[in-house]
Amino acid sequence: MDIIEEPFLRKALSVPSLRQNLLNAGTLFLYCDYAGFASLNVYGAACCMVHNRTVSVSAKKLPIERDQGSIYGEMMAIELSLETLAAAIVDRQPKVAVIYTDCSRIARLLVQERFAHPHDEEGRNILVSALADLRQRFPSLDVQIKYMSKHKKNNHFHMLAHHAAREAALS
């Protein structure tokens, strides 16, 4: 995990909607993103974690053999965020964790029963299982997955995740 340096923090502090997330000690915010380059057959996911005046980024190349589509990739980015959250809970002890995704269908996907593509169902099952495991291990933690909608515009934290996902895919 890379810890983000001071100049970036000053830039994020200048945006009121980001400042409140950066200074919050009770809520841990995770911004995730997926990047896929089907022509190169490379894919990556990243997560930017924001909590109590610290920002860190984790990213990984996804072991996908062929393009599964952006919905599957976004679910894998959320799953990376859940892994990042699980590793940070003991040290950071948040009461709430909010995972932001730019996948507008995420709320429907988590409860959807039928899928046109089996890989989307597989991605949903991985995500639901990871969520259940996290909630079982940390029952007092309120985990929320939200579509970032307008919160994405000029959002430096999402941009960090976006660039890290692209880097991970291309590395």
C-alpha positions as YAML, in Angstrom:
chain: A
units: angstrom
residues:
- id: 1
  name: MET
  ca: [0.00, 0.00, 0.00]
- id: 2
  name: ASP
  ca: [1.32, 3.38, -1.00]
- id: 3
  name: ILE
  ca: [0.74, 6.23, 1.43]
- id: 4
  name: ILE
  ca: [-0.09, 9.45, -0.40]
- id: 5
  name: GLU
  ca: [2.20, 12.40, 0.22]
- id: 6
  name: GLU
  ca: [1.43, 15.86, 1.66]
- id: 7
  name: PRO
  ca: [0.89, 17.85, -1.60]
- id: 8
  name: PHE
  ca: [-1.97, 15.56, -2.57]
- id: 9
  name: LEU
  ca: [-3.55, 15.88, 0.86]
- id: 10
  name: ARG
  ca: [-3.51, 19.68, 0.58]
- id: 11
  name: LYS
  ca: [-5.23, 19.44, -2.80]
- id: 12
  name: ALA
  ca: [-7.92, 17.09, -1.43]
- id: 13
  name: LEU
  ca: [-8.44, 19.33, 1.61]
- id: 14
  name: SER
  ca: [-9.35, 22.20, -0.72]
- id: 15
  name: VAL
  ca: [-12.49, 20.35, -1.88]
- id: 16
  name: PRO
  ca: [-15.19, 20.52, 0.84]
- id: 17
  name: SER
  ca: [-16.83, 17.18, 0.00]
- id: 18
  name: LEU
  ca: [-13.45, 15.42, 0.12]
- id: 19
  name: ARG
  ca: [-12.21, 17.31, 3.17]
- id: 20
  name: GLN
  ca: [-15.01, 15.89, 5.33]
- id: 21
  name: ASN
  ca: [-14.06, 12.34, 4.25]
- id: 22
  name: LEU
  ca: [-10.37, 12.92, 4.85]
- id: 23
  name: LEU
  ca: [-10.84, 14.32, 8.36]
- id: 24
  name: ASN
  ca: [-13.40, 11.75, 9.50]
- id: 25
  name: ALA
  ca: [-12.12, 9.41, 12.24]
- id: 26
  name: GLY
  ca: [-15.30, 7.32, 12.64]
- id: 27
  name: THR
  ca: [-15.90, 6.44, 9.01]
- id: 28
  name: LEU
  ca: [-13.43, 4.79, 6.66]
- id: 29
  name: PHE
  ca: [-13.98, 5.58, 2.97]
- id: 30
  name: LEU
  ca: [-12.84, 3.34, 0.12]
- id: 31
  name: TYR
  ca: [-12.93, 4.40, -3.52]
- id: 32
  name: CYS
  ca: [-12.53, 1.53, -5.94]
- id: 33
  name: ASP
  ca: [-12.15, 1.24, -9.68]
- id: 34
  name: TYR
  ca: [-11.49, -1.28, -12.43]
- id: 35
  name: ALA
  ca: [-9.49, -0.88, -15.61]
- id: 36
  name: GLY
  ca: [-9.58, -3.30, -18.50]
- id: 37
  name: PHE
  ca: [-7.71, -3.31, -21.76]
- id: 38
  name: ALA
  ca: [-9.39, -6.08, -23.77]
- id: 39
  name: SER
  ca: [-7.14, -5.54, -26.80]
- id: 40
  name: LEU
  ca: [-4.11, -6.30, -24.60]
- id: 41
  name: ASN
  ca: [-5.99, -8.83, -22.44]
- id: 42
  name: VAL
  ca: [-4.87, -7.10, -19.21]
- id: 43
  name: TYR
  ca: [-7.05, -6.03, -16.29]
- id: 44
  name: GLY
  ca: [-6.53, -4.32, -12.95]
- id: 45
  name: ALA
  ca: [-8.38, -3.16, -9.85]
- id: 46
  name: ALA
  ca: [-7.50, -0.56, -7.25]
- id: 47
  name: CYS
  ca: [-8.75, 0.89, -4.00]
- id: 48
  name: CYS
  ca: [-8.03, 4.26, -2.41]
- id: 49
  name: MET
  ca: [-8.57, 4.16, 1.36]
- id: 50
  name: VAL
  ca: [-9.29, 7.45, 3.16]
- id: 51
  name: HIS
  ca: [-9.43, 7.65, 6.95]
- id: 52
  name: ASN
  ca: [-8.46, 10.10, 9.66]
- id: 53
  name: ARG
  ca: [-6.05, 12.29, 7.63]
- id: 54
  name: THR
  ca: [-4.42, 9.38, 5.79]
- id: 55
  name: VAL
  ca: [-4.82, 8.19, 2.24]
- id: 56
  name: SER
  ca: [-3.41, 4.96, 0.87]
- id: 57
  name: VAL
  ca: [-3.80, 3.10, -2.39]
- id: 58
  name: SER
  ca: [-3.71, -0.63, -3.10]
- id: 59
  name: ALA
  ca: [-3.91, -2.17, -6.55]
- id: 60
  name: LYS
  ca: [-3.54, -5.53, -8.20]
- id: 61
  name: LYS
  ca: [-3.49, -7.08, -11.62]
- id: 62
  name: LEU
  ca: [-6.58, -9.25, -12.01]
- id: 63
  name: PRO
  ca: [-6.01, -12.87, -13.06]
- id: 64
  name: ILE
  ca: [-8.62, -12.71, -15.81]
- id: 65
  name: GLU
  ca: [-7.86, -14.77, -18.92]
- id: 66
  name: ARG
  ca: [-10.32, -12.98, -21.20]
- id: 67
  name: ASP
  ca: [-12.54, -9.92, -21.07]
- id: 68
  name: GLN
  ca: [-15.48, -10.50, -18.70]
- id: 69
  name: GLY
  ca: [-16.87, -6.97, -19.04]
- id: 70
  name: SER
  ca: [-16.78, -3.91, -16.85]
- id: 71
  name: ILE
  ca: [-19.51, -5.06, -14.46]
- id: 72
  name: TYR
  ca: [-17.50, -8.13, -13.48]
- id: 73
  name: GLY
  ca: [-14.36, -6.00, -13.20]
- id: 74
  name: GLU
  ca: [-16.07, -3.43, -10.98]
- id: 75
  name: MET
  ca: [-17.25, -6.24, -8.69]
- id: 76
  name: MET
  ca: [-13.65, -7.45, -8.44]
- id: 77
  name: ALA
  ca: [-12.58, -3.89, -7.54]
- id: 78
  name: ILE
  ca: [-15.18, -3.84, -4.76]
- id: 79
  name: GLU
  ca: [-13.90, -7.22, -3.58]
- id: 80
  name: LEU
  ca: [-10.37, -5.72, -3.42]
- id: 81
  name: SER
  ca: [-11.84, -2.90, -1.32]
- id: 82
  name: LEU
  ca: [-13.32, -5.47, 1.07]
- id: 83
  name: GLU
  ca: [-9.89, -7.15, 1.38]
- id: 84
  name: THR
  ca: [-8.29, -3.75, 2.02]
- id: 85
  name: LEU
  ca: [-10.94, -2.94, 4.61]
- id: 86
  name: ALA
  ca: [-10.50, -6.29, 6.40]
- id: 87
  name: ALA
  ca: [-6.76, -5.66, 6.69]
- id: 88
  name: ALA
  ca: [-7.30, -2.14, 8.08]
- id: 89
  name: ILE
  ca: [-10.12, -2.71, 10.58]
- id: 90
  name: VAL
  ca: [-8.03, -3.80, 13.55]
- id: 91
  name: ASP
  ca: [-5.63, -0.84, 13.33]
- id: 92
  name: ARG
  ca: [-8.13, 1.83, 12.34]
- id: 93
  name: GLN
  ca: [-11.28, 0.65, 14.19]
- id: 94
  name: PRO
  ca: [-13.90, 2.53, 12.17]
- id: 95
  name: LYS
  ca: [-17.57, 2.36, 13.08]
- id: 96
  name: VAL
  ca: [-18.68, 2.69, 9.45]
- id: 97
  name: ALA
  ca: [-17.02, 1.79, 6.15]
- id: 98
  name: VAL
  ca: [-18.33, 3.28, 2.91]
- id: 99
  name: ILE
  ca: [-17.16, 1.73, -0.35]
- id: 100
  name: TYR
  ca: [-17.71, 3.95, -3.36]
- id: 101
  name: THR
  ca: [-17.99, 2.43, -6.83]
- id: 102
  name: ASP
  ca: [-18.75, 3.95, -10.20]
- id: 103
  name: CYS
  ca: [-20.86, 0.90, -11.11]
- id: 104
  name: SER
  ca: [-24.42, 2.28, -11.22]
- id: 105
  name: ARG
  ca: [-25.95, -1.21, -11.10]
- id: 106
  name: ILE
  ca: [-24.28, -2.36, -7.88]
- id: 107
  name: ALA
  ca: [-27.38, -2.25, -5.64]
- id: 108
  name: ARG
  ca: [-29.34, -4.38, -8.14]
- id: 109
  name: LEU
  ca: [-26.44, -6.78, -8.72]
- id: 110
  name: LEU
  ca: [-26.15, -7.64, -5.04]
- id: 111
  name: VAL
  ca: [-29.75, -8.92, -4.92]
- id: 112
  name: GLN
  ca: [-30.18, -10.08, -8.52]
- id: 113
  name: GLU
  ca: [-31.03, -13.76, -8.93]
- id: 114
  name: ARG
  ca: [-30.67, -14.33, -12.68]
- id: 115
  name: PHE
  ca: [-27.80, -13.22, -14.87]
- id: 116
  name: ALA
  ca: [-27.34, -13.17, -18.64]
- id: 117
  name: HIS
  ca: [-23.65, -13.99, -18.23]
- id: 118
  name: PRO
  ca: [-22.37, -16.66, -15.81]
- id: 119
  name: HIS
  ca: [-19.26, -14.63, -14.99]
- id: 120
  name: ASP
  ca: [-21.45, -11.79, -13.62]
- id: 121
  name: GLU
  ca: [-23.17, -14.28, -11.31]
- id: 122
  name: GLU
  ca: [-19.76, -15.62, -10.28]
- id: 123
  name: GLY
  ca: [-18.58, -12.07, -9.53]
- id: 124
  name: ARG
  ca: [-21.71, -11.34, -7.50]
- id: 125
  name: ASN
  ca: [-21.25, -14.60, -5.54]
- id: 126
  name: ILE
  ca: [-17.63, -13.70, -4.74]
- id: 127
  name: LEU
  ca: [-18.73, -10.27, -3.59]
- id: 128
  name: VAL
  ca: [-21.65, -11.50, -1.47]
- id: 129
  name: SER
  ca: [-19.43, -14.14, 0.14]
- id: 130
  name: ALA
  ca: [-16.70, -11.60, 0.97]
- id: 131
  name: LEU
  ca: [-19.31, -9.24, 2.45]
- id: 132
  name: ALA
  ca: [-20.83, -12.01, 4.57]
- id: 133
  name: ASP
  ca: [-17.40, -13.06, 5.81]
- id: 134
  name: LEU
  ca: [-16.49, -9.49, 6.75]
- id: 135
  name: ARG
  ca: [-19.81, -8.95, 8.55]
- id: 136
  name: GLN
  ca: [-19.37, -12.20, 10.45]
- id: 137
  name: ARG
  ca: [-15.83, -11.29, 11.56]
- id: 138
  name: PHE
  ca: [-16.74, -7.67, 12.42]
- id: 139
  name: PRO
  ca: [-20.47, -7.57, 13.25]
- id: 140
  name: SER
  ca: [-20.37, -4.09, 14.79]
- id: 141
  name: LEU
  ca: [-18.96, -2.52, 11.60]
- id: 142
  name: ASP
  ca: [-21.54, -0.97, 9.28]
- id: 143
  name: VAL
  ca: [-20.36, -1.69, 5.72]
- id: 144
  name: GLN
  ca: [-22.06, 0.25, 2.92]
- id: 145
  name: ILE
  ca: [-21.48, -0.04, -0.82]
- id: 146
  name: LYS
  ca: [-22.61, 3.06, -2.69]
- id: 147
  name: TYR
  ca: [-22.72, 4.24, -6.25]
- id: 148
  name: MET
  ca: [-20.72, 7.46, -6.29]
- id: 149
  name: SER
  ca: [-22.83, 9.24, -8.92]
- id: 150
  name: LYS
  ca: [-22.11, 12.98, -8.76]
- id: 151
  name: HIS
  ca: [-19.55, 12.39, -5.99]
- id: 152
  name: LYS
  ca: [-17.19, 11.19, -8.77]
- id: 153
  name: LYS
  ca: [-16.79, 14.61, -10.38]
- id: 154
  name: ASN
  ca: [-13.45, 16.21, -9.43]
- id: 155
  name: ASN
  ca: [-12.90, 13.48, -6.87]
- id: 156
  name: HIS
  ca: [-9.16, 13.11, -6.32]
- id: 157
  name: PHE
  ca: [-9.60, 9.89, -4.35]
- id: 158
  name: HIS
  ca: [-11.47, 8.18, -7.17]
- id: 159
  name: MET
  ca: [-8.88, 9.49, -9.64]
- id: 160
  name: LEU
  ca: [-6.15, 7.86, -7.57]
- id: 161
  name: ALA
  ca: [-7.97, 4.52, -7.70]
- id: 162
  name: HIS
  ca: [-8.63, 4.94, -11.42]
- id: 163
  name: HIS
  ca: [-4.97, 5.61, -12.25]
- id: 164
  name: ALA
  ca: [-3.74, 2.83, -9.95]
- id: 165
  name: ALA
  ca: [-6.09, 0.31, -11.59]
- id: 166
  name: ARG
  ca: [-4.78, 1.29, -15.03]
- id: 167
  name: GLU
  ca: [-1.19, 0.99, -13.82]
- id: 168
  name: ALA
  ca: [-1.84, -2.41, -12.27]
- id: 169
  name: ALA
  ca: [-3.42, -3.68, -15.48]
- id: 170
  name: LEU
  ca: [-0.54, -2.47, -17.65]
- id: 171
  name: SER
  ca: [2.28, -3.58, -15.34]
...
